[in-house]
Amino acid sequence: MTTIQTVAFDDQKPGTSGLRKKTRVFMQAHYLENFVQAIFNAIGGAKGKTFIVGGDGRFFNDRAVQVILRIAAANGAAKVIVGQGGILSTPAASHLIRSRKTDGGIILSASHNPGGEDEDFGIKFNMPNGGPAPENITDAMFREASVLVSYNIVEAQDVDLGAIGETTIGGMAVEVVDCVADYAALMETLFDFDKIRAMFANGFRMRFDAMCAVTGPYATEILENRLGAPAGTVTHGTPLPDFGGMHPDPNPTWAHELMAEMMGDDAPNFGAASDGDGDRNMVVGRGIYVSPSDSLAVLAANAHLAKGYAKGIAGVARSMPTSAAVDRVAADLGIEAFETPTGWKFFGNLLDAGRVTLCGEESFGTGSDHVREKDGLWAVLLWLNILAVRGQSVSEILEAHWAKYGRNYYSRHDFEAVDKDKADAMMAALRGSLADLPGREIEGLKIANADDFAYTDPVDGSTSAKQGVRILFEDGSRIVMRLSGTGTQGATLRLYLERYAESGFDQDPQEALAPVIRAAQGLADIQGYTGRVTPDVIT
């Protein structure tokens, strides 16, 4: 073991999903090492503990895993369990942390951000419950990183991560495990594989776009090998360090190849895509796109059709920017519904306390209490289970859902790589105007209330302020604005738009939301501050 003298970096503050920077930032001398040491310091040390380590396979993943192993060994960890090849999807890592009862895990991913030497990299710590570290822990990591003067590391040869089995490094056990097997076995306990298999045998066709990212091997094993979907059902199924040049974000803009196929003349019955680390999903029916907010609501209303949820669900939770569609389902089922800040970590206490079973975010993340992360492939399998039991198409299920609950027209507009100072100035001005907005009318919409969302955790009483500006109209329409914490360049302004309708369910969402869009532009003066009128991504 060697102690290396270092100098603290002042930019190692984790965001909503860990520390994300350009890959070359992590590759500079001591940068990764410093942050890993700060993680161990923040959790009270690594001595005698067991951890899970793995990532989405993006550029630098393999080298980073070796560094983490050496630092863990030097800090006295008893054991590290690693996915074969250093690969683990984020939900699979969460499952391993829980099933192996470890002291947490380090996950290497920048999720849906592009990968490559000139693109993005990320690292985060997940707690013993399998969920992302809460704010008090990430704050502690930043404090430790800010004052770090040295780190401990073992001088050793690389561990062979390709061979399943156990070895040692610096006296610490390293167990390399199949990255797919445990996760696939978990899915078989939750869903009726026989019914889904029979649906495929009867000619049901689907396309799953893994976007050259981590979900490829999982989807191939489960969909093609275990459920009998034809070979080729999974496309872009081989994980690549640069995701094949693709932007691994499963939305209509970046998964355009899948969208074109699903809107074509000979479209499959069902389409889906996942992201870089496997925790997000997009669902598409033949000729119809399913918004993440609608998907969460449909899954909540039909979860009882899957054997893992046959007894019903305890409650639901959604991030504040996510549409209120699932709230209507909860009211109908007579269960609790919670509204939390953006970030999966805010669902953890509710899940651990048994208050909720299903959770979702509008940013293509859906999950349940089977792990403590959102889970893209899980959501796809639940949809398949519902389709197999109901014997209806995606469009028929959506139409029936809207007929019962009404439709929350919803969209998110992303303005990417905005000058951070200008974005901050815009948000500060908007916050300063909130008190004067109630009663004002704009674009034919009367403002009922406006605030900066704050959250008090109903389980532990912790509070989180300034989680996004909300402007609520008397007719139930809504505008939410916040700056994303997952980018690595400039600022990403996220504008969330919602309008409830009790009839007329066949409108184009952008047309239905047109007055709300114009109101948002006017209230925040987005063009004046950013120079932008047209968003980079519309979902």
Phi, psi and omega in degrees: 000136180237139173261122183256125176286138184217176176239134183295145172263145184262008185240024184259048177266116180295146175265208183293338181226047177090194181266120179236132179213174170297146184304319182296334175295314179293332183281347180290157185305129172075351188295306179296316182302315179303313185290323178296317177298321179296324176300309182296321178298319185290335182261015177086020178096166181251354188304125177075003185263163178240136183229157169260140176224135176180170181205186187271004175084006179292168182309133180085354179302314184296317180291321181297321179300317180297321178297315181299318179300317182292321180287321177299316179297317181293336179266010171086015177300144180281323186201146170232130177257124187239140173292146181305131183074010183077014186257132169206132170292157180299313177296325178293323177295318178300318179297318180295319177303317183284314185288328179266000177052051181273178180270016179126191182199155177250121182248129181258109180190150166245028173053247186270002179283150179301154180242160180139169183299330180255012180247223193247154177218157180205161178212137177215159178251133175251141187283173179301340176279356180093355183261163179301149179301134178287174187298324181295329178282316179294326175296321178294322177300316180296319179298315180296316181296328185287340183241008185297134178241347179199161172221158181256138180210147178267133173277114184201164174287158177300145173279139176285102182274357179275342185258120177292135181143190185240140176218188179225157173215121180055034180084357179261135178286138174235117179251120177265124185239156173300124187283347186253324194302309183297320180294316180298321179296322178297317181299326180293336178280341185262330188236156180275088182297329180297315180294318180293320179298319179295323178297316177296320180297334180269014172101005177297133182241140175217164174229130177241117180263108180277355173056036179056032185239192195292334185288345182311304180297325179293313182294320179296315180297314186280308185288312185273315185278319185264329183257353173081015174296144183302148174303137183098354175301319177271121177252158183049049189271355180262118179297133180233148184301332178247017182054033178064023183079002181277158173266106191280055181242112187281078174224170185300334180288311186270334176265047187293331179295315177296317180299318180298319180293318184288337178263003182278177185293323182248050184291147172296171178290331190208141177226152180205158176216157176229176189250194185306310184254007171085011183260354179246162180213150166235138181241133180224133172264175177296110178078009181212132177266138180255116178293150179303325180293317177294321180300314179300317181295317179295318179297319179296320182289337186240006184302328183297347179282347176263142188297330180289346182231023186298333181276003181096173182247147185285325182181176179228155175220144177223153173290152184306318181290345180290146184295160183278011183303318182290336177298324180292324176294315180300317179298320179293323181278348181072035180241167181287148174229132183239146177243117186239167172295166175294139181122122186299335182301335181286345177276341189304310181298320180296319178293313181297327181278356180075016181282331180226157176246320181246142179224156177199154176233149180294343182275041172067031177242127177220147179195182179218189184281008178288332172221187178240033174223161169292157190215105184297311183290326175303314180298320179296318180292325177294319174301315179298320179298317179295316178299319181293322182282317184280335179066025179244165176278169177300315182296322178294321179294317178297315181298319178294323179295313180295323180298328181275318189251350191083171182241130172266094175298134191209144175203154174239131177249122180254126172252104190267155176052042175282145176306123188297320180297320180290322178295318178296320179296319179298314181293324179295319179294320179295316178298323181292340182265354189302319184297334183267357186280321182305133182095342180284146178247136179213133181053037179076008181246131180261127183283125180267324183200155177210134181204174173252111192301129175234147187231134171247118182296124182288350181265308184248357176079002179292153183238151176222122183253169177050056183261008178138140180278131179243132173237115186251132181257160185296332181274007180094353176293162187205144172237135173231137176228137175204161174262129184289148177255018185248358179274170180237358184221122181061212178234148173251116176274123178250125180245119182251133188230135185215140176212127184269139178227136177266352177204175180068060189271003185255016178285153169291130183306321182293327177287317180297329184266001188308314179296324180291322178297313180296322179297318180297315179300319182289317184292323183261348185053053183301317180295319181297321182276322188251344185077006183254143171241318183262127179290157177285324182225134174240125178233000000 
